[in-house]
Amino acid sequence: MNKYEMMFIVKATMESEQVSKTAKNIESIVTSAKGKVNELKELGEKKLAYPIKKEINGYYFVMNFEANKETIAELDRKANIDETVLRHLIIKLDEE
């Protein structure tokens, strides 16, 4: 399995319980596919550089995890479908 980092932005106009539920859903996609989440950090609410889907603020999250290629494809697909995720980016970390 390779190491990856994913940053995603969740709508800030939702209740805090819904925001944390969205983060747990993203995390569960990795764990259900036998991946391993090393760290999930909430960076808090920040103002966006430009409006995205008429939102001006968002909750930022960074997740470090290990997974295979199929899991990454599924994670990317589900993040695109999820209405509460404004943006996401998945990068592969270099081997040390």
C-alpha positions, -999 to 999 in steps of 0.1 A, spaced: 0 0 0 11 35 -8 10 66 15 -14 94 5 -25 128 18 -60 142 12 -71 177 19 -108 184 17 -131 214 24 -165 209 38 -193 235 37 -193 257 68 -230 265 66 -239 231 81 -242 221 117 -209 211 134 -223 175 138 -229 173 100 -193 185 94 -178 159 116 -201 132 101 -188 141 66 -152 138 78 -160 104 94 -177 92 61 -145 101 42 -124 83 67 -147 52 66 -143 49 29 -105 42 35 -110 19 64 -138 -1 48 -114 -9 19 -88 -22 43 -68 10 42 -52 26 73 -59 62 84 -28 75 102 -41 109 110 -72 131 104 -67 167 114 -94 194 114 -78 227 105 -109 246 113 -131 271 95 -114 295 71 -124 320 45 -121 307 10 -99 326 -16 -130 327 -39 -166 316 -36 -171 279 -43 -208 268 -50 -218 302 -34 -199 293 -2 -174 318 12 -162 298 42 -153 262 46 -140 236 72 -106 223 62 -94 188 69 -62 169 62 -60 132 63 -28 110 60 -35 74 51 -23 43 34 -44 27 6 -42 10 -28 -51 24 -62 -87 11 -62 -94 28 -28 -81 61 -42 -104 59 -72 -134 51 -50 -125 79 -25 -122 104 -54 -155 93 -69 -174 96 -36 -158 129 -27 -170 143 -61 -205 130 -55 -208 143 -19 -227 176 -19 -211 187 14 -175 185 1 -166 217 -17 -131 207 -29 -107 178 -24 -72 169 -34 -54 136 -31 -16 134 -34 7 104 -32 35 110 -7 71 101 -16 86 69 -2 111 76 26 
